[in-house]
Every structure is written in structure tokens, then in C-alpha cells.
Amino acid sequence: MKIADFKVEQWMNEWETKCTYNVAETCTYSVTLDQLFEICGGSREEFMDRFAERRLTYGDIEGNPKFLEGICGLYETVKPEHVIPTHGAAGANHLVLTTLVEPGDDVVSIMPTYQQLYSIPEMCGANMHILHLEKEDHYHVDAAKLDAICDENTKVICINNPDNPTGALLSKEEIQTIVDIARKYDAWLVCDEVYRLLVQDSDAFTTSPVDLYDKAVVVSSMSKVWSLAGIRLGWCITKSQELRHDLLSHRDYDLISCGMFDEEVAAYALEHADKILERSRRIVRQNLAAVDEWIASEPHLSYVKPEAGTTCLVYYDYDIDSYDFCINMMKTTGALVTPGDAFEEPRSFRLGYAYSDNTDDLKQGLAAISAFCRTLE
């Protein structure tokens, strides 16, 4: 099977251990276990002692019940039997798309977005149809354009909400319109929502398609919002028992089950979801305010201010390829961002603004980017 190079992940693999300022990081600043217990107000010793008594078997093949219940608490209509744990959201996207898509299927995906959503269907032999999100529309899905590229042969529609790399957030009304289009063509709607609930507006609520449509399949993880990327734990959700059977059957070949300790940590974190979410929202809101001020001070940079998530797409007007821009900047200032061309967006870069819980650290990274920009003038 021929696969496309995963541009974003290969970029991060190459450079993230060599930088001084990792302004490419997409997770809300990760926590230690000690910090997790401090945030949640629990007992480290009690948790560890209880787990240390357990035999290290495969555990619950279909998921730790407490973990599944924690996930259900993030949605309005989801039940434990709808949830399938996976090895991160990357594992969930791969599982869902390789299960749903067969050679010759028509698949629609937005762009820019996380590359899995169009490269995995393509490697499965799908006929890909791309809906480009426009800067002028704040990267929101144009429903009329989406409807125009779908037809009765469309099997899967892939979206990302909030969007990576742009930070665009679709409203409940916009999600409902996309659901209506999917229902019109009897298509599966796959939504990667790893940044869900990480909003800038305190009154915003990220509606999930799985609460609106019986052929919606959603994907998320413990990494971005919950600051626990190191446990490598995600999930996919479907209310279709037939698809659930197929997903579990596929998963038997490459996963069997997730780690017992990973699921125990995730279950504990989701028991205290409100406390972790409060911390995460504080970080992204204070840090984005610093980014917004910085962008306004840079005459050669521009962006659409994100509505959610931890990333933004920053454009520059210098005559330089985005890979050259990012590599040269990394080598001269130590500031790491992700080339826009990794998202098919030339003369731009993806900035991750939640990589530190200290705004001063972020400002140092932004200053390093500014210093490199001065060399191009």
C-alpha cells in the first residue's frame, strides 16, 4: 500500500527536539502526574497504591468503564457502548477511515486540515474531492460549496472542528447544516474534534455531530485539551452497531486493547474534567491575547484570529518558501513553527500558542520569530 508522507508529523519528528522555543507545539501545556493530582485535588498515593495491586493483563478490551463514562460526560447523547478507545486520535482517525473507505469510494474532505483526513482515504483508493476553506470566510465551511461537491455517490464527508491549523470553530447551526447535507446523501460524517471545548468565547459550546446524526463518527483524544498526550489515548464514537462491530474487528488486528494504566489515568482526569478544562482555557485565552498583540505589531504578518483550539495559521509577505522560512528561522533563532506548505498553504506557518502555561515563555518565542523576520527586511 502506497502512502503519502505525513508532512506535519515528519516535520515535528525532525525538529522538535532541537529547538529552543517550541511554538509549533499543539497540545495545551502538558502536565506531569504530580501536577495532575494537584489540579484535581486527589491523592497520588491512593491512586498509585490502588493501581499497583492490579494484575497487568490486557484489561478491559473494549475500554475501562470509568474511562468510557468520563468520555460520555463530554457529550449530550453518547453512551459507553458507543465509544471505542484507541491509540490516540491518530489511531482513531486511521481506524475509522480505513474501516469506512474502500477503493473507488467518493470521499469529501476540507483543506487545510489534519492530513489524515484526506491522505488516509486516498491511500485506501478513494476518489478525493477537496473543499478548500477560505481565509475570507474565516475558514468556515461554505455549506453551498460543500453541497455542490457532494452527490448520491458520496460515502464519507470529513471535517475538523475546531479546525487545525486555523482555529476556526463551526457553530451549532453550521454543524447542523453539514449534518443535513450528509443526511441528504446518506453519507457518513467523520469529524476530528480533538480541540473540542477549548474555546475562546466563554459562552461557546462546541456541538458534536454525534449528538445530531446517526451516521456521524467523531474522534478525539486526551492530548490537546486534557494535556495528557503522553498516555497516547484517544477514542472514536459511533451509534451504529454495525460500524462498531467492524471497527472492533479491524482494531483486533493492530491494537487489541489500550493500556490499563493509560485508561486509569484518563478516567481519573475526566472525573475532574471541569478543573482541567478551566486550566486549559485559561492558558489558551491568555496566550492568544499575547499572540494577537504580537501580530498587530508585525507589519509583514497577518492571520485570522482563532475562535478555538491551540493553533493559528500566520501568513507572511516575504518572498520565501515556507519550508525555507521555518528551517532558516529554526537554525538562526531556535524558534520552531510548522511550514504552511505542510497544510498546502504557501507563505504561511502554523503557530502553536499553548505550549507554555507562562505567557512570558510564549512571548520569548514570538520575539525570536520577530528577530528572524527582521533579517528578511
N, C-alpha and C positions, 0 to 999 in steps of 0.2 A: 504494500500500500504506500503510495507516494503522498507525503505530507509537506505542506509549506513550512518554512522556518517560522517559528513563533517569535516575531521581531521584538516585542516588548520584553518577554522573558529572557531571551538571549542577551539583550542589551543589559538588563539588570544583572544577569549572571556574570557578565564580563566586567562590570564597573562598580557595583555597589559596595564591594569590599575594599575598593581603592580610593574612595572619595573622602573628603573632609566634611562636606555638607551634603547629606543625602536628601536633597529637595526633590528627589524622584520617588521617595517612599510613599506608598498609597494607603498604608494602614494608619488608623489613629494610634498614636504613640503606644507601642506595645508595653504590656506590664509584666512584671515578674510575678511568681506565685505569691510571694510575700505581699506585694502591692495589691494583688487581687483580694487577698484575705483582709487587708487593711481597708480597701474601698468598700468591701461588702460587710465588714464588721463581724466576720466569723473567726473561728478558731482553727489556726493552722494545724495544731497538734491533734485536735479531734478529727479533722478531715484526714490527715495522713495516717493516724492510728487506725481509723476505720478501714481505709483502703488497704493498708499493709496486711490486714487479716484475710484479704480475698485471694483465692487461687487465681493465678494468671492464665486463665483459659481464654477461649475466643470470646467469652462474654455473651451479651445479647446480640445474636446475629442480626436482627432487624432493628437494633438500637436500644440503648439504655432507656427504660420507661421514663425516668426522671428527665433525661435529655429531651425525649420526644415531647413530653408535656411542656417543657420550657419553650420549645420551638412553637408549639400550638399557641402559647400565650402571646406570640408576636403577631398573630393573625386573628381574623374575626370568625372564621368558619372551619378552620383546619382541625382535624382530629389526628391522634397518634398513628392510626392506620393509613394516613395519607402521606406520611413522612418516611423518607429513605435516607439514612446517614451515608455520607461519602467522604472520600479523602479530599477535603477542601471543596470550594466551589468549582475549582478547575476540574476535579474529579466528577462533580455533579454535572457540569456542562458536557463533559466528554461522554458520560454515561447516557444522559438524556438524548443528546443529538445522534450518537452512534446507534442508539436503540430506535429512534424515530425515523431516521433518514436512510433511504435505500437508493441505489443507483437509478438515475432518471427522475427522481422526485423534484418538484419545484419548491424551492425554499427562498423566502424573502428575509433579508437582514438589513438593519440600519447600518450606517457608517458615518462618522467614526464611532467605533465601539471596541470592546474587547475582542481580539482577533478570533478567539474560539468560535464566536457566533457566526462567522462566515467561513472560516478555514476548515473547521471540522465537517460541516455539511458538504463542502467542496471535496474534501478528501474521501467522503462517502459516495461520491459520484453524483451529487445533486446538481441541478441546473440552478445557479445562484442568480438572484435578482436583488440588486442593491438600491436601497433608498438612502440617498445622501442627506444628512441633516445639515441645514444651512445656518451659517452664523447669523444672518439677518433675521432668522426665526428663533434665535436664541437656542438653536439645536433641538427644538421640539419637533416631534413627528408631525408632518403635514398629513392629515387624515385623507385628504383628497388624493394626494400623490401616492399614499400607501394603497388606497383602494384601486387606483389606476394600474398598479403593477401586480395586483393580485387577481386571480380568476379561479374558476372551479377546479383547476388543477393544482392550486397552491396547497401544499401539505403542511408546511411549517412557516410561521412568522416568528422572527427572533427580534426581541427588543431588550433594552438595558435601561433600568430605571431605579435610582438615578443613574445618569449616563457617565460612563468612563470613556473618554477623558474629560468631557466638557462640564460635568456637574449639573447638566440640565435635569429638571425634575418635572415629570408629567403629572398633571393634576388628576383628580379622580374622574373628572369629566373627560379628559383626554384619554385616560386608560379605558374608560367605558366605551368611547368611540372606537378605539383599537379593538377591543373585545367584540364590538358589534360587527366590525369588518371581518374578524376571524370567524365569528359565528356565521356570517353571511356565506362564507366559502367553506364552512365546515373544516377549518384549518386548526391545527394545534398552535397555541400561542406560548412560546418559550420566553420567559422573562428572567434575565440575570439581575437580581436585586440585592447584590452584596452590600450596597451602601444604603439600603432602605432604612428609614427612620433617622438617618444622620442629616437632618435638615437645618437650614439657616433660619428660617422663619419659625418662631416658637409655636405658632398655631398650625403649621403644616402637618399633614398626615399623609404618608405615602401609601395610597391604596394599592393592594396587591391584586393582580388579575386572578389569582387562585380563589379569591373571595367573590369573584364575579362571573366566572366562566368554568364550565365543567371540563373543557379541553385545554385549560391553562396548565402549564407546568412551570413552576418557579424554582429558582436556585439561589442559595445564599450560603453564608459560612460564618464562622466565629472570628474571622480575621480582621475585617476592615472596621466594623462598628464596635466590636467587642474586644479588640486589642489583644487577641489570642491566636495570632497566625501560627505560632509555634506548635500548637496542638494539631494542626493540619486536619481540621474537621469542618465539614460542610453538610449540606443536605439538598435534596430535591423533593418537591411536593407535587403530588398528583391525586386527584379524586377518582381517576379512572382505575378500577380494579384490574382491568385487562392490561393497561400500560404498567401498572405497579408490578404485576406478575412478570412482564417482560423485562422491566428494569432490574428486578431482583435476580432474574435468570441471567441477565448479562453480567450483573455485579458478581455473581458466583464465580465467574471465570477470572476476575482480576482483583477482587478485594476480599470477599467472604464476609468480613465484618470490620468495623473500625476498632481502634484501640480502647481497651477498658478504661485506662487512666484518662485518655483524652476525653472520653464521653463523660466521665465523672467530673472532670474539671469544668467542662462545658455546662453540664447540668447545674453545678454549683453557681456558675456565673449567671446563668439565665434565671436562677431563683432570685437573683438580685439585679435583674436587668435594668430596673429603674435607676439604680445607683451608678452602674457602669455607663448607661446612656447619658446620664447627667454629666459625667466627666467627659465623655466623648464629644458631646455637643458644646460644652464649654471650650474645649480645645479647638474644634473646627471654627467656631464663631470668632474667638479672639484672634486666631491665626489668619483667618480670611480677611478680617479687618486690617491686619498689618499688610497683607498682600495687596488689598485694594488701594491702600495709601501708597504703596510702593509703585504699583502700576501707573497711578496718576502722576507720579514724579518722573517716569521714564518716557521720554518723547518718542522712542523707537519701538515701544512695546504696546500691545493692546490685547484686550480679552473681553469675553462676555462673562460677567461676574456669575460664579456658580450659585445655584439655588440649593444644592445638597451635595453630599459626598465629601471627598477629601482632595479632589483634583480639579485642575482647570487647564485649559488649553490657551497658551500665551503665544501670540503672533509677533513677529519682528519684521522690520522693513529693510534689514541688511541683505546684501546680495551674497548669501552664503547658504549652502545646503544644510539642512537641519542636523544631519549626522556630523558634518564637519564642525558646525557651530557647537554641538554638545561635546564632541571629543576634544576640541581645542580648549573649550572652557574648562572641562574636567582637568586637563593636563596643566593648565596655567593657574587656575584658581581653586581647584578641588571641589567645585560646585557641580553636583550631579543632577541633571534633569533628563527626561526621556525625549528623544527626537520625535517631532511631529510626523515624520515620514513613517514611523512605526505604526501610525494610525492612518496612513495615506493622506496626511495633512501637511504639505510642504511649508517651509519657512515658519515653523512653529515648534513649540516644545510643551510637553506635559509637565506641569509643576504639581508636586505633592506638598500640601501645606499643613499636614497634621503630623509630620514626622517627629515633632517635639512638643512636649507639654509646656515648654518655656518659649514664649514669643521672642525673647531675645535671641535664642538659638536660631529660630527661623529667620530673624532679621539679619543675622550674620550670613546665612546662606544667600539671602536676597542681595545683600551688599556685595557678595562675591560675584553674583551674576551681573550686577551693575558694573563692577570693576572690569569684567570681561567685555561688556558692551562698550565701555569707553575705548577699548583698544580697536574697535571696529569703526569708530567715527573718524 
